[in-house]
Amino acid sequence: METPNRSLLGNTTANAYLPMLPDPQQLQAYFKRTGFSGSSAPDLVTLQRLHALHPQAIAFENLNSWLGLPVSLQAEHVTDKLVAQGRGGYCFEHNQLFKRVLQILGYEVHGLSARVLWMVPEDVSLPRTHMALWVNVAGKPYLADVGFGGMTLTAPLELNSRKEQETPHELHRLACEDGLYTLSALVAGHWQPLYCFSLERQLPIDYETANWYVSTHPESRFVNQLIAGRVDNLGRHALLDKRYTWHQPGHASESIELQNQDELRAVLKERLLINLDGLPALDEKLATLFTART
């Protein structure tokens, strides 16, 4: 495997999002966490392999914000949480980590900001609170996104293509009008919009502001609901509060209502592959999902 020449971690506030110092062990830890091996040349094959492996190994989850804990976007905190601790995170964490990995490997990449459309009524407009990535591969731009919850992409998409594009899971397509892109996925035979975005390069402070809103606003669903998801080779695991759903392409989705916190803990650990150690008051919070409301 090729040896990286820059660090996965930043160690100052000003450069908290940038790869800085030589520390190959940090990148090797990420490769071990995701199961990546072989050539890491900055080409399309490597990007596709990383994009498929990352969301299989590292779950989308909002346990910190749901428990009232801070969600730090400092590079060392994100790497420690998602790589060393065996936890997951949401878009700002996933795609910040993925962005730094790609930069270390030699890709040109920058962050994007998107407005979520998935499962949102047409007459409702949400703020731009989703992070995605623009990646240049051999002069061709791609959309990469390893942190979109239950519909996380499992392959990069050609930004300039308007054709249907295959991924290991669903078909996707991109539309563009007046510089605004819309990503859609074919779900249960229907094209469903996921989010819209422009190609404007986002700065770290843009994500800090959005992250503060998502993780602390009293009306944010990431504060009020337990949300988790992970893909594997067969389909998608999704958790919303105490409802666990298994989605498999070409088959009807299967949902079950979990009956107690032991079952919920088992799903988080065994289906979502989330390490639950060291989370204060987790059991007490899980129990609230099974308390009858009067």
One Martini backbone bead per residue (centre of mass of N, CA, C, O) as a GRO file, in nm:
protein
  294
    1MET     BB    1   0.098   0.034   0.020
    2GLU     BB    2   0.076   0.353   0.010
    3THR     BB    3   0.234   0.629   0.150
    4PRO     BB    4   0.155   0.884   0.323
    5ASN     BB    5   0.243   1.258   0.363
    6ARG     BB    6  -0.006   1.306   0.559
    7SER     BB    7  -0.230   1.395   0.796
    8LEU     BB    8  -0.544   1.325   0.946
    9LEU     BB    9  -0.456   1.542   1.151
   10GLY     BB   10  -0.534   1.817   1.338
   11ASN     BB   11  -0.392   2.071   1.601
   12THR     BB   12  -0.569   2.325   1.525
   13THR     BB   13  -0.817   2.543   1.487
   14ALA     BB   14  -0.740   2.668   1.208
   15ASN     BB   15  -0.658   2.343   1.107
   16ALA     BB   16  -0.892   2.123   1.178
   17TYR     BB   17  -0.952   2.033   0.849
   18LEU     BB   18  -0.644   1.962   0.800
   19PRO     BB   19  -0.384   1.815   0.667
   20MET     BB   20  -0.044   1.810   0.813
   21LEU     BB   21   0.115   1.575   0.956
   22PRO     BB   22   0.316   1.315   0.972
   23ASP     BB   23   0.083   1.015   1.006
   24PRO     BB   24   0.025   0.707   0.892
   25GLN     BB   25  -0.136   0.566   1.125
   26GLN     BB   26  -0.407   0.710   1.086
   27LEU     BB   27  -0.470   0.597   0.804
   28GLN     BB   28  -0.446   0.299   0.881
   29ALA     BB   29  -0.684   0.309   1.079
   30TYR     BB   30  -0.895   0.370   0.865
   31PHE     BB   31  -0.847   0.121   0.688
   32LYS     BB   32  -0.916  -0.081   0.911
   33ARG     BB   33  -1.205   0.019   0.973
   34THR     BB   34  -1.299  -0.024   0.651
   35GLY     BB   35  -1.119  -0.253   0.488
   36PHE     BB   36  -0.880  -0.128   0.343
   37SER     BB   37  -0.687  -0.226   0.045
   38GLY     BB   38  -0.419  -0.150  -0.137
   39SER     BB   39  -0.441   0.071  -0.359
   40SER     BB   40  -0.412   0.456  -0.320
   41ALA     BB   41  -0.465   0.581  -0.573
   42PRO     BB   42  -0.600   0.885  -0.722
   43ASP     BB   43  -0.865   0.725  -0.833
   44LEU     BB   44  -1.164   0.586  -0.913
   45VAL     BB   45  -1.131   0.313  -0.775
   46THR     BB   46  -1.061   0.416  -0.494
   47LEU     BB   47  -1.312   0.589  -0.452
   48GLN     BB   48  -1.516   0.356  -0.479
   49ARG     BB   49  -1.410   0.181  -0.248
   50LEU     BB   50  -1.431   0.385  -0.018
   51HIS     BB   51  -1.737   0.453  -0.063
   52ALA     BB   52  -1.833   0.159   0.006
   53LEU     BB   53  -1.691   0.107   0.291
   54HIS     BB   54  -1.756   0.334   0.490
   55PRO     BB   55  -2.082   0.283   0.534
   56GLN     BB   56  -2.034  -0.012   0.642
   57ALA     BB   57  -1.850   0.063   0.903
   58ILE     BB   58  -1.985   0.361   0.940
   59ALA     BB   59  -2.225   0.498   1.103
   60PHE     BB   60  -2.520   0.655   1.118
   61GLU     BB   61  -2.539   0.897   1.397
   62ASN     BB   62  -2.708   1.085   1.698
   63LEU     BB   63  -2.630   1.040   2.003
   64ASN     BB   64  -2.519   1.306   2.103
   65SER     BB   65  -2.762   1.498   2.047
   66TRP     BB   66  -2.975   1.316   2.192
   67LEU     BB   67  -2.798   1.336   2.476
   68GLY     BB   68  -2.666   1.637   2.490
   69LEU     BB   69  -2.406   1.629   2.330
   70PRO     BB   70  -2.142   1.723   2.177
   71VAL     BB   71  -2.046   1.822   1.831
   72SER     BB   72  -1.743   1.785   1.703
   73LEU     BB   73  -1.524   1.929   1.427
   74GLN     BB   74  -1.269   1.844   1.517
   75ALA     BB   75  -1.047   1.644   1.379
   76GLU     BB   76  -0.957   1.475   1.630
   77HIS     BB   77  -1.250   1.409   1.723
   78VAL     BB   78  -1.357   1.267   1.472
   79THR     BB   79  -1.142   1.046   1.452
   80ASP     BB   80  -1.180   0.926   1.733
   81LYS     BB   81  -1.479   0.852   1.706
   82LEU     BB   82  -1.489   0.694   1.415
   83VAL     BB   83  -1.220   0.521   1.460
   84ALA     BB   84  -1.134   0.455   1.763
   85GLN     BB   85  -1.435   0.419   1.907
   86GLY     BB   86  -1.663   0.302   1.700
   87ARG     BB   87  -1.829   0.518   1.588
   88GLY     BB   88  -2.044   0.756   1.469
   89GLY     BB   89  -2.234   0.987   1.250
   90TYR     BB   90  -2.273   1.269   1.067
   91CYS     BB   91  -2.214   1.448   0.791
   92PHE     BB   92  -1.987   1.635   0.908
   93GLU     BB   93  -1.812   1.394   0.996
   94HIS     BB   94  -1.791   1.205   0.758
   95ASN     BB   95  -1.708   1.419   0.528
   96GLN     BB   96  -1.462   1.529   0.671
   97LEU     BB   97  -1.304   1.267   0.686
   98PHE     BB   98  -1.317   1.195   0.384
   99LYS     BB   99  -1.179   1.450   0.282
  100ARG     BB  100  -0.903   1.404   0.424
  101VAL     BB  101  -0.837   1.138   0.296
  102LEU     BB  102  -0.839   1.238   0.002
  103GLN     BB  103  -0.621   1.454   0.034
  104ILE     BB  104  -0.391   1.266   0.121
  105LEU     BB  105  -0.412   1.095  -0.158
  106GLY     BB  106  -0.457   1.354  -0.388
  107TYR     BB  107  -0.720   1.491  -0.396
  108GLU     BB  108  -0.955   1.705  -0.523
  109VAL     BB  109  -1.142   1.877  -0.258
  110HIS     BB  110  -1.476   1.991  -0.161
  111GLY     BB  111  -1.727   2.147   0.003
  112LEU     BB  112  -2.080   2.117   0.047
  113SER     BB  113  -2.423   2.249   0.033
  114ALA     BB  114  -2.745   2.120   0.145
  115ARG     BB  115  -3.092   2.060   0.072
  116VAL     BB  116  -3.333   1.882   0.208
  117LEU     BB  117  -3.595   1.653   0.049
  118TRP     BB  118  -3.624   1.405   0.208
  119MET     BB  119  -3.932   1.370   0.342
  120VAL     BB  120  -4.032   1.654   0.228
  121PRO     BB  121  -4.247   1.876   0.182
  122GLU     BB  122  -4.294   2.090  -0.084
  123ASP     BB  123  -4.382   2.344   0.121
  124VAL     BB  124  -4.093   2.286   0.248
  125SER     BB  125  -3.808   2.470   0.382
  126LEU     BB  126  -3.480   2.404   0.437
  127PRO     BB  127  -3.189   2.429   0.544
  128ARG     BB  128  -2.844   2.411   0.493
  129THR     BB  129  -2.757   2.084   0.657
  130HIS     BB  130  -2.570   1.950   0.428
  131MET     BB  131  -2.288   1.744   0.356
  132ALA     BB  132  -2.078   1.745   0.072
  133LEU     BB  133  -1.878   1.638  -0.225
  134TRP     BB  134  -1.614   1.752  -0.428
  135VAL     BB  135  -1.450   1.558  -0.693
  136ASN     BB  136  -1.141   1.521  -0.858
  137VAL     BB  137  -1.101   1.299  -1.153
  138ALA     BB  138  -0.920   1.348  -1.411
  139GLY     BB  139  -1.109   1.620  -1.468
  140LYS     BB  140  -1.360   1.493  -1.313
  141PRO     BB  141  -1.660   1.548  -1.159
  142TYR     BB  142  -1.775   1.455  -0.825
  143LEU     BB  143  -2.005   1.301  -0.613
  144ALA     BB  144  -1.972   1.286  -0.256
  145ASP     BB  145  -2.143   1.067   0.009
  146VAL     BB  146  -2.116   0.927   0.355
  147GLY     BB  147  -2.379   1.114   0.517
  148PHE     BB  148  -2.718   1.019   0.438
  149GLY     BB  149  -2.817   0.810   0.608
  150GLY     BB  150  -3.059   0.596   0.470
  151MET     BB  151  -2.929   0.737   0.172
  152THR     BB  152  -2.646   0.666   0.132
  153LEU     BB  153  -2.400   0.666  -0.062
  154THR     BB  154  -2.203   0.395  -0.255
  155ALA     BB  155  -2.117   0.612  -0.479
  156PRO     BB  156  -1.993   0.797  -0.705
  157LEU     BB  157  -2.092   1.086  -0.904
  158GLU     BB  158  -2.145   1.229  -1.200
  159LEU     BB  159  -2.203   1.564  -1.241
  160ASN     BB  160  -2.235   1.576  -1.578
  161SER     BB  161  -2.455   1.362  -1.553
  162ARG     BB  162  -2.806   1.264  -1.667
  163LYS     BB  163  -2.790   0.983  -1.602
  164GLU     BB  164  -2.824   0.689  -1.488
  165GLN     BB  165  -2.674   0.569  -1.177
  166GLU     BB  166  -2.489   0.329  -1.042
  167THR     BB  167  -2.499   0.136  -0.747
  168PRO     BB  168  -2.489  -0.104  -0.500
  169HIS     BB  169  -2.789  -0.006  -0.492
  170GLU     BB  170  -2.915   0.248  -0.618
  171LEU     BB  171  -3.045   0.452  -0.836
  172HIS     BB  172  -2.919   0.755  -0.987
  173ARG     BB  173  -2.971   1.120  -1.028
  174LEU     BB  174  -2.892   1.427  -1.209
  175ALA     BB  175  -2.992   1.762  -1.186
  176CYS     BB  176  -2.982   2.087  -1.376
  177GLU     BB  177  -3.063   2.436  -1.273
  178ASP     BB  178  -2.906   2.719  -1.256
  179GLY     BB  179  -2.678   2.563  -1.068
  180LEU     BB  180  -2.892   2.350  -0.957
  181TYR     BB  181  -2.880   2.054  -0.786
  182THR     BB  182  -3.045   1.724  -0.813
  183LEU     BB  183  -3.090   1.447  -0.606
  184SER     BB  184  -3.186   1.111  -0.702
  185ALA     BB  185  -3.384   0.813  -0.622
  186LEU     BB  186  -3.469   0.475  -0.668
  187VAL     BB  187  -3.774   0.406  -0.488
  188ALA     BB  188  -3.999   0.179  -0.528
  189GLY     BB  189  -4.020   0.290  -0.845
  190HIS     BB  190  -3.934   0.588  -0.746
  191TRP     BB  191  -3.849   0.915  -0.779
  192GLN     BB  192  -3.644   1.063  -0.521
  193PRO     BB  193  -3.567   1.335  -0.356
  194LEU     BB  194  -3.288   1.435  -0.154
  195TYR     BB  195  -3.113   1.688  -0.278
  196CYS     BB  196  -2.981   2.025  -0.293
  197PHE     BB  197  -2.717   2.200  -0.490
  198SER     BB  198  -2.416   2.366  -0.508
  199LEU     BB  199  -2.061   2.448  -0.597
  200GLU     BB  200  -1.995   2.597  -0.354
  201ARG     BB  201  -1.750   2.666  -0.146
  202GLN     BB  202  -1.694   2.559   0.178
  203LEU     BB  203  -1.651   2.653   0.505
  204PRO     BB  204  -1.603   2.570   0.825
  205ILE     BB  205  -1.808   2.784   0.942
  206ASP     BB  206  -2.056   2.672   0.794
  207TYR     BB  207  -2.059   2.401   0.959
  208GLU     BB  208  -2.068   2.511   1.242
  209THR     BB  209  -2.344   2.645   1.217
  210ALA     BB  210  -2.508   2.395   1.127
  211ASN     BB  211  -2.425   2.211   1.364
  212TRP     BB  212  -2.546   2.377   1.589
  213TYR     BB  213  -2.835   2.355   1.493
  214VAL     BB  214  -2.867   2.043   1.472
  215SER     BB  215  -2.751   1.978   1.783
  216THR     BB  216  -2.948   2.221   1.952
  217HIS     BB  217  -3.212   2.260   1.841
  218PRO     BB  218  -3.530   2.200   1.968
  219GLU     BB  219  -3.641   2.119   1.653
  220SER     BB  220  -3.445   1.910   1.601
  221ARG     BB  221  -3.429   1.577   1.505
  222PHE     BB  222  -3.137   1.531   1.641
  223VAL     BB  223  -3.265   1.588   1.932
  224ASN     BB  224  -3.557   1.415   1.926
  225GLN     BB  225  -3.419   1.173   1.763
  226LEU     BB  226  -3.336   0.848   1.686
  227ILE     BB  227  -3.064   0.803   1.448
  228ALA     BB  228  -2.991   0.529   1.214
  229GLY     BB  229  -2.734   0.390   0.979
  230ARG     BB  230  -2.661   0.111   0.743
  231VAL     BB  231  -2.464  -0.059   0.518
  232ASP     BB  232  -2.458  -0.338   0.294
  233ASN     BB  233  -2.448  -0.579   0.048
  234LEU     BB  234  -2.784  -0.607   0.070
  235GLY     BB  235  -2.842  -0.321   0.234
  236ARG     BB  236  -3.050  -0.146   0.481
  237HIS     BB  237  -3.014   0.008   0.791
  238ALA     BB  238  -3.282   0.132   1.014
  239LEU     BB  239  -3.330   0.394   1.269
  240LEU     BB  240  -3.632   0.506   1.457
  241ASP     BB  241  -3.594   0.490   1.750
  242LYS     BB  242  -3.786   0.181   1.783
  243ARG     BB  243  -3.754   0.151   1.465
  244TYR     BB  244  -3.675  -0.124   1.258
  245THR     BB  245  -3.520  -0.134   0.925
  246TRP     BB  246  -3.517  -0.343   0.626
  247HIS     BB  247  -3.347  -0.280   0.320
  248GLN     BB  248  -3.409  -0.441  -0.003
  249PRO     BB  249  -3.349  -0.467  -0.311
  250GLY     BB  250  -3.654  -0.589  -0.453
  251HIS     BB  251  -3.790  -0.554  -0.165
  252ALA     BB  252  -3.969  -0.548   0.099
  253SER     BB  253  -3.986  -0.386   0.371
  254GLU     BB  254  -3.871  -0.440   0.714
  255SER     BB  255  -4.054  -0.396   1.023
  256ILE     BB  256  -3.987  -0.321   1.374
  257GLU     BB  257  -4.092  -0.311   1.709
  258LEU     BB  258  -3.931  -0.243   1.974
  259GLN     BB  259  -3.969  -0.355   2.324
  260ASN     BB  260  -3.673  -0.276   2.432
  261GLN     BB  261  -3.355  -0.177   2.528
  262ASP     BB  262  -3.214  -0.441   2.455
  263GLU     BB  263  -3.300  -0.448   2.158
  264LEU     BB  264  -3.182  -0.171   2.088
  265ARG     BB  265  -2.892  -0.229   2.160
  266ALA     BB  266  -2.857  -0.464   1.961
  267VAL     BB  267  -2.898  -0.301   1.703
  268LEU     BB  268  -2.671  -0.094   1.745
  269LYS     BB  269  -2.442  -0.320   1.762
  270GLU     BB  270  -2.524  -0.551   1.532
  271ARG     BB  271  -2.636  -0.366   1.285
  272LEU     BB  272  -2.473  -0.079   1.323
  273LEU     BB  273  -2.189  -0.100   1.472
  274ILE     BB  274  -2.198   0.040   1.767
  275ASN     BB  275  -2.018   0.183   2.013
  276LEU     BB  276  -2.149   0.223   2.361
  277ASP     BB  277  -1.919   0.314   2.509
  278GLY     BB  278  -1.918   0.600   2.718
  279LEU     BB  279  -2.233   0.669   2.749
  280PRO     BB  280  -2.409   0.882   2.914
  281ALA     BB  281  -2.728   0.788   2.997
  282LEU     BB  282  -2.834   0.581   2.784
  283ASP     BB  283  -3.039   0.395   2.926
  284GLU     BB  284  -3.224   0.621   3.022
  285LYS     BB  285  -3.293   0.724   2.737
  286LEU     BB  286  -3.399   0.461   2.611
  287ALA     BB  287  -3.638   0.425   2.816
  288THR     BB  288  -3.817   0.665   2.706
  289LEU     BB  289  -3.921   0.500   2.446
  290PHE     BB  290  -4.095   0.295   2.666
  291THR     BB  291  -4.271   0.523   2.773
  292ALA     BB  292  -4.574   0.596   2.844
  293ARG     BB  293  -4.796   0.819   2.708
  294THR     BB  294  -5.051   1.060   2.854
   0.00000   0.00000   0.00000
